[in-house]
Amino acid sequence: MPDPSLTRVKRLPDKARTDRQILNGILDAGMVAHVGTVDGEYPVVIPVAYARQDDQFLIHGSAASRLFTLLAAGSPACATVTILDGLVLARSLFESSMNYRSAMIFGTFTLLEGDFELRALHTITEHLMPGRWNDARQPTLQELKATYTLAMNITEWSVKVGEGDPDDNPADLHTVQGRDLWAGVVPINSSYGVPIPDPHVPQETPIPPYVQKWRV
């Protein structure tokens, strides 16, 4: 059963969101998650590529990684994904902030093998590089042996969303400095740049159509 002490938003609870579609939207928009667990006496957090597959959160990494070994053994974990949407410039530094969408998932990972692992790796690849799975060489048995592909059921989670204009102290609106100071939101948008070919790519080789679509 979900543990409400883990998922309840206590700080600024008005920013909490409980709609599962909002969670899915955040996970589907992001590319990098930070996954944390405890290694001996110390917490450890690493950035990882990930994907959502229905109700599962998928990651993969080196089988030689101490952290992935811990996670594969069932060490309690927390995964976070944050999308930064803008900087909020208020009339005071105290009220200045960010617009964001943030998700936290709690649970334990399980090790995937066989067809389950291949499906998960396909999902991660297509989440990060849509269209690439069928174009590039498929993983070999040796490469699969060197990889841990892990899945966490998305059952315990929380979401916070910061949005909107500056929430200024009303007093700052009526001072000389406050009246004359620009305030507002500076949006932050992620985008793809012009693809740069590897030096070994023949000059006449075109950029794949699916890569061209990423820039749309």
C-alpha positions in Angstrom: 0.0 0.0 0.0 1.2 3.6 -0.7 2.8 5.3 2.3 1.2 8.8 2.6 4.2 10.0 4.7 6.4 9.6 1.6 4.1 11.1 -1.0 2.3 13.9 0.9 3.5 17.4 -0.2 4.1 19.3 3.1 5.9 22.4 1.8 3.6 24.6 -0.4 0.9 21.9 -0.6 -1.1 24.1 -3.1 1.5 23.1 -5.7 0.8 19.4 -5.2 -0.9 17.6 -8.1 -2.6 14.2 -7.8 -3.7 13.7 -11.4 -1.9 10.6 -12.8 -1.9 12.2 -16.3 0.2 15.1 -15.0 2.7 12.6 -13.6 2.8 10.7 -16.9 3.3 14.0 -18.8 6.3 15.0 -16.7 7.9 11.6 -17.0 7.3 11.5 -20.8 8.7 15.0 -21.2 12.0 14.4 -19.3 15.1 12.5 -20.3 17.2 12.5 -17.2 16.2 11.3 -13.7 18.2 11.4 -10.5 18.0 8.1 -8.6 19.0 7.9 -5.0 19.5 5.1 -2.5 21.7 4.4 0.5 25.1 2.8 0.1 26.3 1.7 3.6 26.2 4.9 5.7 25.9 7.4 2.9 23.1 8.4 0.4 24.1 8.3 -3.2 22.4 10.0 -6.1 23.2 9.6 -9.8 21.7 11.0 -13.0 20.4 8.3 -15.4 18.5 8.1 -18.6 15.1 6.6 -18.1 11.7 6.0 -19.7 8.1 5.2 -18.6 6.6 2.0 -19.8 2.9 2.0 -18.9 3.0 1.9 -15.0 6.7 1.2 -14.8 9.8 3.4 -14.5 12.7 2.0 -16.4 16.5 2.7 -16.1 19.6 0.9 -17.3 23.3 1.0 -16.5 26.5 -1.0 -16.1 26.3 -4.3 -14.3 29.6 -3.3 -12.8 28.1 -0.3 -11.1 27.9 -0.5 -7.3 24.7 1.6 -7.3 23.0 -0.5 -9.9 24.0 -3.6 -8.1 22.4 -2.2 -4.9 19.2 -1.2 -6.8 19.0 -4.6 -8.5 19.2 -6.3 -5.1 16.1 -4.3 -4.0 17.6 -1.4 -2.1 14.9 1.3 -1.4 15.1 4.0 -4.0 13.8 7.4 -4.9 13.7 8.7 -8.5 13.1 12.4 -9.3 12.4 14.1 -12.6 12.2 17.9 -12.9 11.3 20.0 -15.9 12.4 23.6 -15.6 9.9 25.9 -17.4 11.0 29.4 -16.5 12.7 31.8 -14.1 10.3 34.0 -12.0 11.7 37.4 -11.4 9.9 39.0 -8.5 10.4 42.5 -7.1 12.3 41.0 -4.2 15.0 38.3 -4.3 13.1 36.4 -1.5 10.0 35.9 -3.7 12.0 35.2 -6.9 11.6 31.6 -7.9 11.2 29.1 -10.8 8.3 27.6 -12.7 8.7 23.9 -12.8 7.1 20.4 -13.0 8.6 17.9 -10.6 7.9 14.3 -9.9 9.2 11.9 -7.2 8.8 8.1 -7.3 9.5 5.8 -4.4 9.9 2.1 -4.3 12.3 -0.7 -5.3 13.6 -1.8 -8.6 13.6 -5.3 -10.1 16.0 -6.7 -12.6 14.6 -7.4 -16.0 15.8 -10.3 -18.2 15.1 -11.9 -21.6 12.3 -10.4 -23.6 11.3 -8.1 -20.7 14.8 -6.5 -20.8 14.7 -6.1 -24.6 11.3 -4.5 -24.5 12.5 -2.1 -21.8 15.7 -1.2 -23.7 13.5 -0.6 -26.8 11.3 1.7 -24.7 14.2 3.7 -23.2 15.9 4.0 -26.7 12.7 5.2 -28.3 12.0 7.7 -25.5 15.4 9.3 -25.9 16.0 8.8 -29.6 12.7 8.1 -31.4 13.2 6.0 -34.5 16.8 4.8 -33.6 16.0 1.3 -32.4 15.4 -0.2 -35.8 18.2 1.7 -37.5 21.2 0.9 -35.2 22.7 -2.4 -34.4 20.8 -4.4 -31.8 22.5 -5.3 -28.4 24.6 -8.4 -28.4 24.3 -11.1 -25.7 27.7 -9.9 -24.2 26.4 -6.3 -24.1 23.2 -7.4 -22.4 25.2 -9.4 -19.9 27.1 -6.2 -19.1 23.9 -4.2 -18.5 21.4 -4.1 -15.7 18.0 -3.1 -16.9 15.7 -2.2 -13.9 12.0 -1.5 -13.5 10.2 0.2 -10.6 6.4 0.0 -10.4 4.9 3.5 -10.2 2.7 3.2 -7.2 4.1 5.7 -4.7 4.7 9.1 -6.1 4.2 12.8 -5.6 4.1 15.8 -8.0 4.6 19.5 -7.5 4.0 22.2 -10.2 5.2 25.8 -9.8 3.6 28.1 -12.3 2.4 31.6 -12.8 3.6 35.2 -12.2 5.6 36.5 -9.3 3.9 36.3 -5.9 5.2 39.6 -4.7 4.9 41.0 -1.2 2.2 43.7 -1.8 4.4 46.3 0.0 7.0 45.9 -2.8 4.4 47.0 -5.4 4.2 50.5 -3.8 7.9 51.4 -3.3 9.8 53.5 -5.7 12.2 50.6 -6.4 9.3 48.1 -6.8 7.3 50.4 -9.2 10.2 50.9 -11.5 11.6 47.4 -11.5 10.8 44.9 -14.2 9.2 41.7 -13.0 7.8 38.7 -14.7 8.6 35.3 -16.1 11.5 34.3 -18.4 10.5 31.0 -20.1 13.1 28.3 -20.5 12.7 26.0 -23.6 14.8 23.0 -24.5 15.4 22.4 -28.2 17.5 20.3 -30.5 20.4 21.9 -32.5 21.7 21.1 -35.9 22.9 17.5 -36.0 26.8 17.2 -36.2 28.0 14.1 -38.1 30.6 11.8 -36.7 34.0 12.1 -38.6 33.6 8.5 -39.9 30.2 9.2 -41.5 30.6 9.4 -45.3 29.9 12.9 -46.6 27.0 11.8 -48.8 25.2 10.1 -45.9 22.0 12.0 -45.2 20.7 12.7 -41.7 18.0 10.2 -40.9 14.4 11.6 -41.3 13.6 10.6 -37.8 16.4 12.8 -36.5 15.2 15.7 -38.6 11.8 15.4 -37.0 13.3 15.9 -33.5 13.9 19.6 -34.4 10.3 20.2 -35.4 
